[in-house]
Every structure is written in structure tokens, then in C-alpha cells.
Amino acid sequence: MSHSKNFLYKNTNISFTEKGTGKTVVFLHGFLENKFMWDAFIPEISKKNRIICIDLLGHGDSECIGYVHTMETQAEMVWALLNELKITKATFIGHSMGGYVALAFAELYPDFITNLVLLNSTSYEDNLERKGNRDRAIKAVKQNYVVAVSMSIANLFSEKNRNVLLDEIAKTKKEALKTPLQGIIAAQEGMKIRKERLFVLQNATFPITLILGKQDAVMQYLETAKQVENTSVKLISLAGGHMSYIENRDEFMLFLKEAFN
Ligand code: MLT
């Protein structure tokens, strides 16, 4: 594991790790996750690339900047950090909410991107049901933080894996419980109002890969897969749930190696 570094963005501490040299690959974690979620892949992928793993606002060791962290706010923070590091081009790999942030970044700074990988993510906006679920989740986490966070983690794994990957689920919960209440609420509020970015998939001048889990309970596979229709996005379908980087670790590693080594 590389040592964390700090960057001050608008008086807010941002934590990130950096490893390797070569073309830059930026990893963006999802909701309730942090920069360490990518640890299993870094030793291999950093052999030939410069890897940057960032804690998004209100997650991991990065502070909150307010009460709503929009995907645009997160993308602007990521840009400011990369600018500070004198990086002008990068591949982006985003898991779920990290993918939403990468899509917002792609809209704001399209010339920056060489390659975009959306892992268990979507360019669609929330429908009314999902918005309602977020309101209920915010209420629940305010009432009982530990129970609400713990319960939402199990749901991320496929039903089958919930009874198999017990150590991994326990580890994921432990990391999730490091996310401060304000960060959780700000992320939910930000995701709730995010806009649809199908046009990024349709108009991109860089390659995009969408990796989905067929048993994903967060985003229904068939519905989510539809977004690649009439685009040049490459779709990779894996057998597990929302946590492909754990549930289908070998396939994801193989994909990364083939794409970036
Ligand atoms: C995530 O894993 O980042 C979230 O589940 C995404 C979401 O809630 O839309």
C-alpha cells in the first residue's frame, strides 16, 4: 500500500495515493468506499503506469466541502488535484459513484480523457424510485448509522456471494464505517440530483468500457446495459453483483492487465 498524500482544495483536505510511472490511470471509488478499495490491483498495474487513487469528498480521509457533494463538485476537485500534479491526460476508472464522477469529469474536461472505464456504473440519472430510496436511506443513516451502513453493504454483493464472501463483506463494512455521516448524506444528495450523461457515451472521442454485474441489485443489469445501444461503448458482463472488483476479481484484473500493461 502506498503512503497517503494530502492536497488542500478550497481549504478542504483531500487524500490520495500515487504509485508508479508512465501513463496516468486515475481510480475513483464508489459510495461508502475509499482509495484503498483498489489495493489488490495497484502492484500489477503500477508496473507500467502512474496510478492515482483519490478519496472523493466526504469519503476516506478526504473532508466534506458542504452538505451536497454534486458529481460536478467532485469532478472539479479531481481536476484541481491532477492539475496540481501537472497531469494533463489520464485514463479514468470509476466504480459506481466514481463512474458518475468520471462522467461529470468527461463532460467538463473531455480533452483530458484517454480512456474511460465505468465499473458497475451508469450514465442514466436516478428515477423517482431511486430518489425515494435515497431519501429513506438518509433518514435511516441519521437514525442508526451503524445498522444502516452495515445493511447497505450486504446488498451490494450478489445473493449467492452474500453467504460466501463473508471476510470480504466484513472488510468492506469496516471501510464503509469510516465514512462520516455528513459525507454519506452529501453523496446521496449529490447522486440524487445528478443529470443523465448518456450523451457522453454517445459522443465520446475516447474509448469507453462499461463493466456490469448480471446480479447487480443496485443497478438492474438488463436496464443498465441498454445504454450502450447505438454507441461504441464496449460492454463486459460479469456474473456477480455490484462489487465486481471483489466478486469477479480475476476477470477485472485480467481486463486491467490487457488494457493497461
Ligand atoms: C455506489 O456503489 O457508488 C452506489 O451504490 C451508487 C448509487 O447509489 O447510485
Residues whose N, C-alpha, C, O or C-beta is under 5 A from the ligand:
A	BS01	MLT	G30 F31 H95 S96 M97 V218
